[in-house]
Amino acid sequence: MNFRGLHKEDPEINLIPMIDVLLVILIFLMITTTYSRFAELNITLPSADAQKQLDRPNEITVAVTSAGQYVIDKRQAPFRDVAGLAEDLKKAASGRKDPVVVIDADANATHQSVIHVMEAARLAGLTQVTFTTQAAAR
């Protein structure tokens, strides 16, 4: 037997069926994928339709102006840092049983200004925080 005369061809991998399968999978994924569109957030802020409550002695009113100034119980509180604001809230809360921090923020006040008050209330150990709202126009 003379095997030297036979020339063997190297085996090849046929890529065409694999490409066909990948294209079918790609088409299937494109058809079944859901695309979500993100539009502008249309936010409608709630308005309160309640009667004005009487002032309660355990409330600490913190007003936040559009310029970022803080007024605690009708006294100007210069903002040094959150810890300083927490000290001012502790002084205002001294002698009150279960004080409630009422944040009265201007509509044009920055979110960071309001977050400063909330963080200061947390540092001062005041756990009850609420916000004032504007009565709905009739």
C-alpha positions in Angstrom: 0.0 0.0 0.0 1.3 3.3 -1.0 -0.1 6.0 1.2 2.3 8.6 0.1 0.5 9.4 -3.0 -2.8 10.3 -1.3 -3.0 14.0 -0.4 -5.4 14.8 2.5 -7.1 18.1 2.6 -7.2 20.0 5.9 -10.7 20.1 7.4 -12.3 23.5 7.3 -15.0 25.0 9.5 -17.9 26.2 7.5 -18.9 29.6 9.0 -21.9 30.3 6.8 -24.5 28.2 8.9 -23.2 29.9 12.1 -23.6 33.4 10.6 -27.2 32.4 9.5 -28.1 31.3 13.0 -26.6 34.5 14.5 -28.6 36.7 12.1 -31.8 34.9 13.0 -31.0 35.4 16.7 -30.2 39.1 16.1 -33.5 39.6 14.3 -35.4 37.8 17.0 -33.8 40.0 19.7 -34.5 43.2 17.7 -38.2 42.3 17.3 -38.8 41.3 20.9 -36.9 44.1 22.6 -39.0 46.9 24.0 -37.7 50.3 23.8 -38.7 52.8 26.4 -38.8 56.5 25.6 -37.8 59.0 28.3 -39.6 62.2 27.9 -39.5 65.2 30.1 -40.8 64.7 33.5 -44.1 66.4 33.8 -44.5 66.9 37.6 -47.7 68.2 39.1 -47.0 69.2 42.6 -49.8 68.7 45.1 -51.5 71.5 46.8 -53.2 71.3 50.2 -56.9 72.1 50.7 -56.9 72.2 54.5 -57.6 74.9 57.0 -54.7 76.7 58.5 -53.7 75.0 61.8 -53.1 77.0 64.9 -49.6 77.5 66.0 -48.5 74.7 68.4 -45.9 75.3 71.0 -43.8 72.3 70.0 -43.2 73.5 66.4 -39.9 74.8 65.2 -40.5 76.8 62.0 -37.5 76.9 59.7 -37.9 79.2 56.8 -35.6 78.9 53.8 -35.4 81.8 51.4 -34.7 81.7 47.7 -31.3 83.2 48.5 -30.4 80.3 50.8 -30.9 82.1 54.1 -32.3 80.3 57.1 -34.7 81.7 59.7 -35.4 79.6 62.7 -38.5 80.7 64.8 -38.3 84.2 63.3 -34.6 84.6 64.1 -32.0 84.8 61.4 -29.6 81.8 61.5 -26.4 82.3 59.6 -25.4 79.2 57.7 -21.8 78.1 58.6 -22.3 74.4 58.0 -24.9 71.7 58.7 -23.5 71.0 62.2 -23.9 74.7 63.0 -27.4 74.7 61.8 -28.0 71.5 63.9 -26.8 73.4 67.0 -29.2 76.3 66.2 -32.1 73.7 65.9 -31.1 72.2 69.3 -31.2 75.6 70.9 -34.6 76.2 69.4 -35.8 72.8 70.6 -34.6 73.1 74.2 -37.5 72.9 76.6 -40.0 71.6 74.1 -41.5 68.1 74.3 -41.4 66.2 71.0 -40.6 69.2 68.8 -41.7 69.1 65.2 -39.5 70.8 62.6 -41.7 72.6 60.0 -39.8 73.5 56.9 -41.2 76.5 55.1 -39.2 76.7 51.9 -39.5 79.3 49.2 -40.6 77.9 45.8 -37.3 79.1 44.3 -35.1 77.8 47.2 -32.6 75.2 46.1 -33.1 71.6 47.0 -29.7 71.6 48.7 -30.9 74.3 51.1 -33.8 72.1 52.2 -31.6 69.1 52.4 -29.3 71.1 54.8 -32.3 71.7 57.1 -33.3 68.0 57.0 -29.7 66.8 57.7 -29.4 69.3 60.5 -32.6 68.1 62.1 -31.3 64.5 61.9 -28.0 65.6 63.6 -30.0 67.4 66.3 -32.0 64.3 67.0 -35.3 65.8 65.8 -37.1 63.0 64.0 -40.4 64.7 63.2 -40.1 66.9 60.1 -42.9 68.3 58.0 -43.3 70.8 55.2 -45.7 73.7 54.7 -47.8 73.9 51.5 -49.6 76.7 49.7 -53.4 76.7 49.6 -54.8 75.7 46.2 -56.1 78.6 44.1 -59.8 78.5 43.7 
